[in-house]
Amino acid sequence: MSDRCNVCHGHVEQEMTTYTQWFEGRLIVVENVPAWVCTQCGETYYDPDVVERLQSVIWSAEPPSRVIETPVYDLATSD
C-alpha cells in the first residue's frame, strides 16, 4: 500500500475501523478491521488478505458476536 491517498494524495495511516455492508437485505457490521485511512479525506483502503477475511465473515453462517438495533430514517418522508 502506498502511503498516499489515490483520491486526494493525502497521507494514509493504518487504523482499526468498522466495516459496513448490505448483504442479502441485512446490514452487516464488522468491527476492528485493519485498514489504511487517509488523514485528509477519510478514504479507506483494505489489504487483500483483509478483504478475504471480511468476505469469509460476511458469507459465513456463524452467529455474530452481538446484534445491534439501529434507527432508520427516510429523507424522502422527512420535512
N, CA, C and O atoms as a GROMACS GRO file, in nm:
protein
  316
    1MET      N    1   0.085  -0.117   0.000
    1MET     CA    2   0.000   0.000   0.000
    1MET      C    3   0.089   0.124   0.000
    1MET      O    4   0.185   0.133   0.077
    2SER      N    5   0.057   0.217  -0.086
    2SER     CA    6   0.128   0.345  -0.089
    2SER      C    7   0.094   0.424   0.037
    2SER      O    8  -0.010   0.401   0.098
    3ASP      N    9   0.180   0.516   0.074
    3ASP     CA   10   0.149   0.599   0.191
    3ASP      C   11   0.073   0.725   0.150
    3ASP      O   12   0.059   0.818   0.230
    4ARG      N   13   0.023   0.729   0.025
    4ARG     CA   14  -0.053   0.842  -0.026
    4ARG      C   15  -0.191   0.796  -0.076
    4ARG      O   16  -0.205   0.688  -0.132
    5CYS      N   17  -0.289   0.880  -0.054
    5CYS     CA   18  -0.426   0.852  -0.094
    5CYS      C   19  -0.441   0.866  -0.246
    5CYS      O   20  -0.388   0.960  -0.305
    6ASN      N   21  -0.512   0.774  -0.308
    6ASN     CA   22  -0.536   0.780  -0.452
    6ASN      C   23  -0.636   0.890  -0.488
    6ASN      O   24  -0.640   0.932  -0.604
    7VAL      N   25  -0.715   0.936  -0.393
    7VAL     CA   26  -0.818   1.036  -0.420
    7VAL      C   27  -0.762   1.177  -0.407
    7VAL      O   28  -0.772   1.256  -0.501
    8CYS      N   29  -0.704   1.209  -0.290
    8CYS     CA   30  -0.660   1.348  -0.265
    8CYS      C   31  -0.509   1.360  -0.248
    8CYS      O   32  -0.457   1.471  -0.234
    9HIS      N   33  -0.439   1.249  -0.250
    9HIS     CA   34  -0.293   1.242  -0.233
    9HIS      C   35  -0.248   1.279  -0.091
    9HIS      O   36  -0.131   1.310  -0.069
   10GLY      N   37  -0.343   1.274   0.004
   10GLY     CA   38  -0.308   1.295   0.144
   10GLY      C   39  -0.234   1.173   0.199
   10GLY      O   40  -0.217   1.073   0.129
   11HIS      N   41  -0.191   1.181   0.322
   11HIS     CA   42  -0.117   1.075   0.389
   11HIS      C   43  -0.215   0.970   0.442
   11HIS      O   44  -0.318   1.005   0.500
   12VAL      N   45  -0.184   0.842   0.424
   12VAL     CA   46  -0.267   0.736   0.480
   12VAL      C   47  -0.194   0.670   0.596
   12VAL      O   48  -0.073   0.653   0.595
   13GLU      N   49  -0.273   0.633   0.697
   13GLU     CA   50  -0.219   0.565   0.815
   13GLU      C   51  -0.302   0.442   0.844
   13GLU      O   52  -0.422   0.440   0.813
   14GLN      N   53  -0.241   0.341   0.902
   14GLN     CA   54  -0.315   0.221   0.937
   14GLN      C   55  -0.392   0.244   1.066
   14GLN      O   56  -0.338   0.294   1.165
   15GLU      N   57  -0.521   0.208   1.062
   15GLU     CA   58  -0.611   0.223   1.176
   15GLU      C   59  -0.702   0.102   1.184
   15GLU      O   60  -0.713   0.024   1.089
   16MET      N   61  -0.766   0.086   1.299
   16MET     CA   62  -0.871  -0.014   1.313
   16MET      C   63  -1.002   0.058   1.283
   16MET      O   64  -1.029   0.164   1.338
   17THR      N   65  -1.084   0.000   1.195
   17THR     CA   66  -1.208   0.064   1.152
   17THR      C   67  -1.326  -0.029   1.173
   17THR      O   68  -1.311  -0.145   1.213
   18THR      N   69  -1.443   0.023   1.145
   18THR     CA   70  -1.565  -0.057   1.142
   18THR      C   71  -1.613  -0.061   0.997
   18THR      O   72  -1.631   0.043   0.934
   19TYR      N   73  -1.632  -0.181   0.945
   19TYR     CA   74  -1.673  -0.203   0.806
   19TYR      C   75  -1.821  -0.235   0.804
   19TYR      O   76  -1.868  -0.318   0.881
   20THR      N   77  -1.896  -0.169   0.714
   20THR     CA   78  -2.038  -0.199   0.700
   20THR      C   79  -2.070  -0.233   0.555
   20THR      O   80  -2.010  -0.178   0.462
   21GLN      N   81  -2.166  -0.325   0.538
   21GLN     CA   82  -2.207  -0.365   0.403
   21GLN      C   83  -2.346  -0.425   0.409
   21GLN      O   84  -2.379  -0.499   0.502
   22TRP      N   85  -2.428  -0.392   0.310
   22TRP     CA   86  -2.557  -0.459   0.296
   22TRP      C   87  -2.533  -0.594   0.230
   22TRP      O   88  -2.463  -0.601   0.128
   23PHE      N   89  -2.590  -0.700   0.285
   23PHE     CA   90  -2.575  -0.835   0.231
   23PHE      C   91  -2.706  -0.910   0.251
   23PHE      O   92  -2.752  -0.929   0.364
   24GLU      N   93  -2.766  -0.952   0.141
   24GLU     CA   94  -2.892  -1.026   0.143
   24GLU      C   95  -2.999  -0.954   0.226
   24GLU      O   96  -3.070  -1.016   0.305
   25GLY      N   97  -3.009  -0.822   0.206
   25GLY     CA   98  -3.112  -0.744   0.273
   25GLY      C   99  -3.085  -0.709   0.418
   25GLY      O  100  -3.172  -0.654   0.486
   26ARG      N  101  -2.967  -0.741   0.466
   26ARG     CA  102  -2.930  -0.710   0.605
   26ARG      C  103  -2.806  -0.623   0.607
   26ARG      O  104  -2.717  -0.638   0.523
   27LEU      N  105  -2.801  -0.533   0.703
   27LEU     CA  106  -2.682  -0.451   0.722
   27LEU      C  107  -2.586  -0.529   0.811
   27LEU      O  108  -2.618  -0.562   0.925
   28ILE      N  109  -2.468  -0.557   0.759
   28ILE     CA  110  -2.365  -0.631   0.832
   28ILE      C  111  -2.261  -0.530   0.883
   28ILE      O  112  -2.217  -0.443   0.808
   29VAL      N  113  -2.223  -0.542   1.008
   29VAL     CA  114  -2.122  -0.456   1.069
   29VAL      C  115  -2.009  -0.545   1.120
   29VAL      O  116  -2.031  -0.639   1.196
   30VAL      N  117  -1.887  -0.514   1.078
   30VAL     CA  118  -1.770  -0.588   1.123
   30VAL      C  119  -1.677  -0.488   1.192
   30VAL      O  120  -1.631  -0.392   1.130
   31GLU      N  121  -1.651  -0.511   1.320
   31GLU     CA  122  -1.568  -0.420   1.398
   31GLU      C  123  -1.422  -0.465   1.398
   31GLU      O  124  -1.391  -0.579   1.366
   32ASN      N  125  -1.336  -0.373   1.433
   32ASN     CA  126  -1.192  -0.399   1.449
   32ASN      C  127  -1.126  -0.451   1.322
   32ASN      O  128  -1.055  -0.552   1.322
   33VAL      N  129  -1.151  -0.380   1.212
   33VAL     CA  130  -1.096  -0.417   1.082
   33VAL      C  131  -0.975  -0.328   1.053
   33VAL      O  132  -0.987  -0.206   1.052
   34PRO      N  133  -0.857  -0.389   1.030
   34PRO     CA  134  -0.740  -0.308   0.995
   34PRO      C  135  -0.756  -0.249   0.856
   34PRO      O  136  -0.793  -0.318   0.761
   35ALA      N  137  -0.728  -0.119   0.844
   35ALA     CA  138  -0.742  -0.051   0.716
   35ALA      C  139  -0.641   0.062   0.708
   35ALA      O  140  -0.584   0.105   0.808
   36TRP      N  141  -0.621   0.109   0.587
   36TRP     CA  142  -0.540   0.228   0.562
   36TRP      C  143  -0.638   0.342   0.538
   36TRP      O  144  -0.721   0.334   0.448
   37VAL      N  145  -0.629   0.449   0.619
   37VAL     CA  146  -0.725   0.558   0.614
   37VAL      C  147  -0.652   0.689   0.587
   37VAL      O  148  -0.551   0.720   0.652
   38CYS      N  149  -0.703   0.766   0.491
   38CYS     CA  150  -0.644   0.894   0.458
   38CYS      C  151  -0.674   0.994   0.569
   38CYS      O  152  -0.789   1.010   0.610
   39THR      N  153  -0.570   1.060   0.617
   39THR     CA  154  -0.587   1.158   0.725
   39THR      C  155  -0.650   1.287   0.675
   39THR      O  156  -0.694   1.370   0.754
   40GLN      N  157  -0.655   1.304   0.544
   40GLN     CA  158  -0.710   1.428   0.487
   40GLN      C  159  -0.856   1.412   0.446
   40GLN      O  160  -0.939   1.494   0.485
   41CYS      N  161  -0.890   1.309   0.368
   41CYS     CA  162  -1.027   1.296   0.315
   41CYS      C  163  -1.104   1.178   0.373
   41CYS      O  164  -1.225   1.169   0.354
   42GLY      N  165  -1.036   1.087   0.444
   42GLY     CA  166  -1.104   0.974   0.505
   42GLY      C  167  -1.122   0.852   0.416
   42GLY      O  168  -1.178   0.752   0.460
   43GLU      N  169  -1.074   0.858   0.292
   43GLU     CA  170  -1.083   0.741   0.203
   43GLU      C  171  -1.017   0.622   0.273
   43GLU      O  172  -0.914   0.636   0.338
   44THR      N  173  -1.080   0.504   0.258
   44THR     CA  174  -1.035   0.385   0.328
   44THR      C  175  -0.992   0.278   0.229
   44THR      O  176  -1.060   0.255   0.129
   45TYR      N  177  -0.881   0.213   0.257
   45TYR     CA  178  -0.826   0.106   0.174
   45TYR      C  179  -0.803  -0.017   0.261
   45TYR      O  180  -0.764  -0.006   0.377
   46TYR      N  181  -0.827  -0.135   0.203
   46TYR     CA  182  -0.808  -0.261   0.274
   46TYR      C  183  -0.707  -0.347   0.200
   46TYR      O  184  -0.709  -0.354   0.077
   47ASP      N  185  -0.618  -0.411   0.275
   47ASP     CA  186  -0.524  -0.506   0.215
   47ASP      C  187  -0.601  -0.627   0.164
   47ASP      O  188  -0.706  -0.661   0.220
   48PRO      N  189  -0.553  -0.694   0.059
   48PRO     CA  190  -0.624  -0.809   0.002
   48PRO      C  191  -0.657  -0.919   0.103
   48PRO      O  192  -0.765  -0.978   0.096
   49ASP      N  193  -0.567  -0.948   0.196
   49ASP     CA  194  -0.596  -1.053   0.293
   49ASP      C  195  -0.709  -1.012   0.388
   49ASP      O  196  -0.785  -1.097   0.434
   50VAL      N  197  -0.721  -0.883   0.416
   50VAL     CA  198  -0.831  -0.834   0.500
   50VAL      C  199  -0.963  -0.847   0.425
   50VAL      O  200  -1.064  -0.885   0.484
   51VAL      N  201  -0.963  -0.816   0.295
   51VAL     CA  202  -1.085  -0.831   0.214
   51VAL      C  203  -1.130  -0.978   0.214
   51VAL      O  204  -1.250  -1.005   0.226
   52GLU      N  205  -1.038  -1.070   0.200
   52GLU     CA  206  -1.072  -1.213   0.204
   52GLU      C  207  -1.132  -1.252   0.338
   52GLU      O  208  -1.230  -1.327   0.342
   53ARG      N  209  -1.077  -1.201   0.447
   53ARG     CA  210  -1.131  -1.231   0.580
   53ARG      C  211  -1.270  -1.170   0.597
   53ARG      O  212  -1.359  -1.233   0.655
   54LEU      N  213  -1.290  -1.047   0.548
   54LEU     CA  214  -1.421  -0.984   0.554
   54LEU      C  215  -1.525  -1.066   0.479
   54LEU      O  216  -1.634  -1.091   0.531
   55GLN      N  217  -1.492  -1.110   0.358
   55GLN     CA  218  -1.584  -1.192   0.280
   55GLN      C  219  -1.618  -1.320   0.353
   55GLN      O  220  -1.733  -1.363   0.355
   56SER      N  221  -1.518  -1.382   0.413
   56SER     CA  222  -1.540  -1.506   0.486
   56SER      C  223  -1.635  -1.486   0.602
   56SER      O  224  -1.725  -1.566   0.624
   57VAL      N  225  -1.615  -1.378   0.678
   57VAL     CA  226  -1.701  -1.348   0.792
   57VAL      C  227  -1.843  -1.319   0.746
   57VAL      O  228  -1.938  -1.372   0.803
   58ILE      N  229  -1.858  -1.236   0.643
   58ILE     CA  230  -1.990  -1.197   0.596
   58ILE      C  231  -2.066  -1.315   0.537
   58ILE      O  232  -2.186  -1.328   0.560
   59TRP      N  233  -1.999  -1.401   0.462
   59TRP     CA  234  -2.065  -1.513   0.396
   59TRP      C  235  -2.086  -1.633   0.488
   59TRP      O  236  -2.160  -1.725   0.453
   60SER      N  237  -2.023  -1.632   0.605
   60SER     CA  238  -2.035  -1.748   0.694
   60SER      C  239  -2.175  -1.752   0.756
   60SER      O  240  -2.245  -1.651   0.763
   61ALA      N  241  -2.211  -1.866   0.801
   61ALA     CA  242  -2.340  -1.882   0.868
   61ALA      C  243  -2.324  -1.879   1.020
   61ALA      O  244  -2.417  -1.910   1.094
   62GLU      N  245  -2.205  -1.841   1.065
   62GLU     CA  246  -2.180  -1.836   1.209
   62GLU      C  247  -2.257  -1.722   1.273
   62GLU      O  248  -2.278  -1.618   1.211
   63PRO      N  249  -2.298  -1.741   1.397
   63PRO     CA  250  -2.370  -1.633   1.465
   63PRO      C  251  -2.276  -1.514   1.491
   63PRO      O  252  -2.157  -1.533   1.514
   64PRO      N  253  -2.331  -1.392   1.489
   64PRO     CA  254  -2.247  -1.275   1.512
   64PRO      C  255  -2.206  -1.264   1.658
   64PRO      O  256  -2.264  -1.328   1.745
   65SER      N  257  -2.105  -1.182   1.684
   65SER     CA  258  -2.059  -1.157   1.820
   65SER      C  259  -2.167  -1.091   1.904
   65SER      O  260  -2.183  -1.119   2.023
   66ARG      N  261  -2.243  -1.003   1.839
   66ARG     CA  262  -2.355  -0.937   1.905
   66ARG      C  263  -2.447  -0.883   1.797
   66ARG      O  264  -2.409  -0.875   1.680
   67VAL      N  265  -2.568  -0.847   1.835
   67VAL     CA  266  -2.666  -0.790   1.743
   67VAL      C  267  -2.705  -0.653   1.797
   67VAL      O  268  -2.730  -0.638   1.917
   68ILE      N  269  -2.711  -0.553   1.709
   68ILE     CA  270  -2.750  -0.419   1.750
   68ILE      C  271  -2.879  -0.379   1.679
   68ILE      O  272  -2.910  -0.428   1.571
   69GLU      N  273  -2.952  -0.290   1.742
   69GLU     CA  274  -3.072  -0.232   1.681
   69GLU      C  275  -3.036  -0.091   1.638
   69GLU      O  276  -2.973  -0.018   1.715
   70THR      N  277  -3.074  -0.052   1.518
   70THR     CA  278  -3.038   0.081   1.470
   70THR      C  279  -3.158   0.151   1.408
   70THR      O  280  -3.234   0.088   1.334
   71PRO      N  281  -3.176   0.280   1.436
   71PRO     CA  282  -3.288   0.352   1.376
   71PRO      C  283  -3.262   0.375   1.226
   71PRO      O  284  -3.147   0.390   1.184
   72VAL      N  285  -3.369   0.378   1.148
   72VAL     CA  286  -3.360   0.404   1.005
   72VAL      C  287  -3.452   0.521   0.973
   72VAL      O  288  -3.569   0.519   1.010
   73TYR      N  289  -3.399   0.621   0.906
   73TYR     CA  290  -3.476   0.738   0.866
   73TYR      C  291  -3.489   0.740   0.716
   73TYR      O  292  -3.402   0.690   0.644
   74ASP      N  293  -3.598   0.797   0.668
   74ASP     CA  294  -3.624   0.812   0.524
   74ASP      C  295  -3.630   0.959   0.493
   74ASP      O  296  -3.726   1.026   0.530
   75LEU      N  297  -3.530   1.011   0.425
   75LEU     CA  298  -3.524   1.153   0.394
   75LEU      C  299  -3.638   1.198   0.305
   75LEU      O  300  -3.680   1.313   0.311
   76ALA      N  301  -3.689   1.106   0.221
   76ALA     CA  302  -3.799   1.141   0.131
   76ALA      C  303  -3.928   1.173   0.207
   76ALA      O  304  -4.015   1.244   0.157
   77THR      N  305  -3.942   1.119   0.330
   77THR     CA  306  -4.064   1.142   0.407
   77THR      C  307  -4.044   1.242   0.520
   77THR      O  308  -4.136   1.268   0.597
   78SER      N  309  -3.923   1.299   0.531
   78SER     CA  310  -3.894   1.394   0.638
   78SER      C  311  -3.923   1.536   0.591
   78SER      O  312  -3.901   1.571   0.475
   79ASP      N  313  -3.974   1.616   0.683
   79ASP     CA  314  -3.999   1.759   0.650
   79ASP      C  315  -3.882   1.844   0.690
   79ASP      O  316  -3.885   1.965   0.670
   0.00000   0.00000   0.00000
